[in-house]
């Protein structure tokens, strides 16, 4: 996974290492605050205003501000499930190597991923990165697990959402949104 990172050849590994640092920070903050809250509930430590805020967030099914290191509007239960999915994606990448397709919403900093893809292409082709632009070619695949190999150039991405429009999978183009559906 990290082969060639120190020589600057594996820009995706650099991106992955930065993401892992952010996830480890998040997990550390969550672990410490849960331990402190547990101790405060038991009376082993003072219930600070910060811990009381976390407790109140739990009662209201909200994500504590202390944990909101990536933007998400989901309630606490859904946020936690989303975080677990993000961690599984990152662990899979770390343990099994680069995936065939990348789950863009799972990143703290998706722009960093896009930049690392451009850097990888620029270094491979010796074309200056500032002259490169993205070109997208939508696949007619609904399930990313059916992608069996990586593209010759670039990267496959999935998990993007549309607002105010729908997606025609067969024709691979935008269409009118379904009635009463805001996001698709």
N, C-alpha and C positions, 0 to 999 in steps of 0.2 A: 504494500500500500504506500509506503513512504520511500521506496527505492527512487533514487535520483533527486530527492528533495533538496539535499544540501548543495547539489551542483546547479540547482535552479531549473532542472529539466522536468520536474514533476510539480507543476503549479497547482494541480488539484490536490496534491498531498499537503501543500502549504495551506490551502484553503481549509482542508479537513482538519488539520492540526489547530487552526484558529477557531474553528467551530467547536472542536472538542474542548478547548480551553473554556469557551463560553458555557458549554453544557456542564462542565465540571464545576464552574463557579455557581451556576444555577442550582445544581444538586447539593452543593455545599451549603448554600444559603437556605435551601429548603430543609436539609437535614438538621442544621443548627437551630433554625427557628422552631421546628417540630419538637426537638429535644428540649429546648428552653420552655416551650409552651407546656409540654408534658410535665416538666419539673415545676412550673408555676402552678399548674392545676393541682398537683400533689402537695403544694405548699413548700417545696424545697427551694424555691427562688421567688423573688418578687415579681408579681405580674406587672410588667412595665406597660406603658401606653402602647408601645409597638406590639407587644404580645397580645394585649387586649384587642387591638385592631385586627390582628390575624385571627383571633378567636371569633370576633364578630363577623369577619369575612366568611369564615366557615359556616356560621349560623345562617348567613344570607346567601350561601352558595356562590360567593364571589372569589376571584383570585386576589390574594393579598398583593398590594402594591410592591412589597418587598420581593415578590416572586415574579413580577411582570417584567422580565428582562427581554421578552420579545412581544411584539404587539399581538393581542388576541382579545376578542370581545366575548369569548365563550364563557359560560358559567364554570365554576370550579370543577365539577365532575367531568365535563367535556374537555376542559383545559387539561386536566390530568391525563385523560385518555390520549389526547393529542400529544402531550409531552412524552408519554410512553411510546407512541408511534414514532416520534422524532428520534428518541433514543435507540429504538430498534433499528431504524434506518441507519443511523450513524454507527452503531455497533456492527451491523452487517457490512458496511463499507470498510470499517476498520479491520474486522476479522477475516472477511472473504475477499477483500480487494474492491476496486471501483465497481459500482453497479452498472448494469446495462443502460439504465435510465435513472435520472436524478429527480427526486421529489422536491421541487423548488420551494413550496411553502414550509418545508421542514427545516429550512436554514434560518439562522439568526440574521445573516447578511447575504441575501440572494444576489445582490450586486457583485459581491466578492466572488461568488461562483461564476457569474457571467464574465467577469474580468479574467478569472483564471482560465476559462475556456478560450478566450481571445488570446491570452498570453501563450497558451500551449500551441495554438495554431500559428501565431506569429513566430515563435521560436522554431517551430518545425519547418515553416516555409521561408523564413528569413524576410518576411514582410513586416514593415513597421506597424506596431499595434495601433497607433493613432490613425492609420489609414483603413483599418478594418471596420466592417459593419456586420451586424447580425443579419442572417437570412434564415427565415423559418420555413420548414416544409412539414406541415402537419401530417401525421400518420393516420391511417384509417384503422386504428387499433383502439379499442375501448379499455382494455386491461393491460397495464404496463408490464405485467408478469409474462405476457406473450412475446415480449421483445427478447430475442435470443442472442443477439450480438450487438456490439457497439457500432456506431456509424463510422465510416471511413474518415470523416471530418466532423468536428463539432461534438455535440452531445445530445442525447435524447433527454427531454424534460417532460414532467407530467405534474398534475395537481393544480394547474392554473384555473382560475375562475373567470367567468364573464359576468358583467353586470349590464342589464338592459338588452341582452342579446342571447340567442341560443346558438348551439353548434350543430351543424349537419354533419354527422360522422361519415356518411356514405360519400358525400361530395367534398368533404373537408373544407367547409366554408361557413361563414357566419350566416345566421338566419334570424327571423323574428323570434323574440323570446316567447316561451309558452305563457299562456294566460295565467296571471297571478304568480308568476315565478320571477323573482328579482335577480337571483344569482343562479347560474348554471355551470 
